[in-house]
């Protein structure tokens, strides 16, 4: 099995992640989660969204999620073009 890493044009830029947790988390936790935006969904989940500088920082965030005891539902990386404003009129 081989692993090939393809470089992106701006590979040093923080990547945007969205972490979905089961249950609602209060906004007072934003600082503890390194400034990630906290969004509460109508389905009863919490979305933590924002830039993560590297894999070590991502693992640190996931450790904090574990320490809270909230079930982790998903972790996704948001493509760079998804967080850019729409250029169409």
Backbone torsions as a table, in degrees:
resi	resn	phi	psi	omega
1	UNK	NA	129.6	179.4
2	UNK	-117.5	153.6	-179.9
3	UNK	-122.5	122.6	179.2
4	UNK	-116.2	122.3	178.6
5	UNK	-98.3	125.4	177.1
6	UNK	-99.9	133.5	-179.3
7	UNK	-77.9	142.6	174.0
8	UNK	-100.3	158.8	-177.5
9	UNK	-54.8	-36.4	-178.9
10	UNK	-125.5	63.2	-172.8
11	UNK	-68.9	-13.5	178.5
12	UNK	-87.8	-11.2	-178.9
13	UNK	-72.6	144.7	176.0
14	UNK	-60.1	146.1	178.0
15	UNK	-96.9	148.7	179.9
16	UNK	-91.0	127.0	178.8
17	UNK	-120.4	153.6	172.4
18	UNK	-127.3	121.4	179.7
19	UNK	-110.2	122.8	-179.2
20	UNK	-104.3	126.4	179.9
21	UNK	-116.9	147.6	174.7
22	UNK	-81.7	128.1	-178.9
23	UNK	101.7	162.6	-179.7
24	UNK	-95.8	136.9	179.8
25	UNK	-116.3	132.2	-179.2
26	UNK	-68.0	152.8	-178.7
27	UNK	-65.8	-17.9	178.9
28	UNK	-64.2	-11.8	179.0
29	UNK	-85.1	-4.5	-175.0
30	UNK	-56.4	-44.7	-179.1
31	UNK	-64.9	-38.1	-179.7
32	UNK	-64.8	-29.7	178.3
33	UNK	-96.8	35.2	172.5
34	UNK	54.9	36.2	175.0
35	UNK	80.7	7.8	176.9
36	UNK	-62.3	143.9	177.4
37	UNK	-69.8	139.0	178.0
38	UNK	-110.3	120.8	178.8
39	UNK	-121.9	127.7	178.1
40	UNK	-96.6	128.6	-178.6
41	UNK	-95.5	158.9	177.1
42	UNK	-66.1	-23.2	179.5
43	UNK	-76.2	-3.9	179.2
44	UNK	93.3	12.1	179.5
45	UNK	-101.7	166.4	174.7
46	UNK	-119.4	133.9	174.5
47	UNK	-108.5	126.1	172.6
48	UNK	-105.5	117.9	-173.7
49	UNK	-132.3	136.3	175.6
50	UNK	161.4	-179.1	-178.1
51	UNK	-75.1	141.2	176.7
52	UNK	-127.8	122.9	-169.9
53	UNK	-67.0	-34.7	-178.9
54	UNK	-162.8	179.3	-177.7
55	UNK	-65.1	-33.5	178.1
56	UNK	-63.7	-40.8	177.9
57	UNK	-66.4	-38.3	177.6
58	UNK	-62.8	-43.9	178.3
59	UNK	-64.3	-35.2	176.1
60	UNK	-64.0	-41.0	177.1
61	UNK	-64.1	-42.0	-180.0
62	UNK	-66.4	-31.4	175.8
63	UNK	-66.0	-39.1	177.6
64	UNK	-64.7	-39.3	176.6
65	UNK	-60.4	-45.8	178.7
66	UNK	-59.2	-42.7	-178.1
67	UNK	-65.2	-28.5	177.2
68	UNK	-73.7	-24.9	-179.7
69	UNK	82.5	9.2	176.2
70	UNK	-83.3	136.9	179.0
71	UNK	-63.7	132.9	176.9
72	UNK	-84.7	122.4	-179.5
73	UNK	-96.4	-40.0	179.5
74	UNK	-164.4	158.2	172.2
75	UNK	-135.6	120.6	178.5
76	UNK	-130.3	148.5	172.8
77	UNK	-95.5	127.5	-179.4
78	UNK	-86.8	126.2	-179.7
79	UNK	-59.2	144.7	-178.1
80	UNK	-53.5	-39.0	-178.2
81	UNK	-68.0	-20.4	-179.2
82	UNK	-73.5	-24.0	-178.7
83	UNK	-102.1	8.6	175.3
84	UNK	-93.0	145.6	177.6
85	UNK	-61.3	146.3	179.6
86	UNK	-68.6	127.1	-176.9
87	UNK	-84.9	-9.9	-178.5
88	UNK	-77.9	150.7	-177.6
89	UNK	-70.1	NA	NA
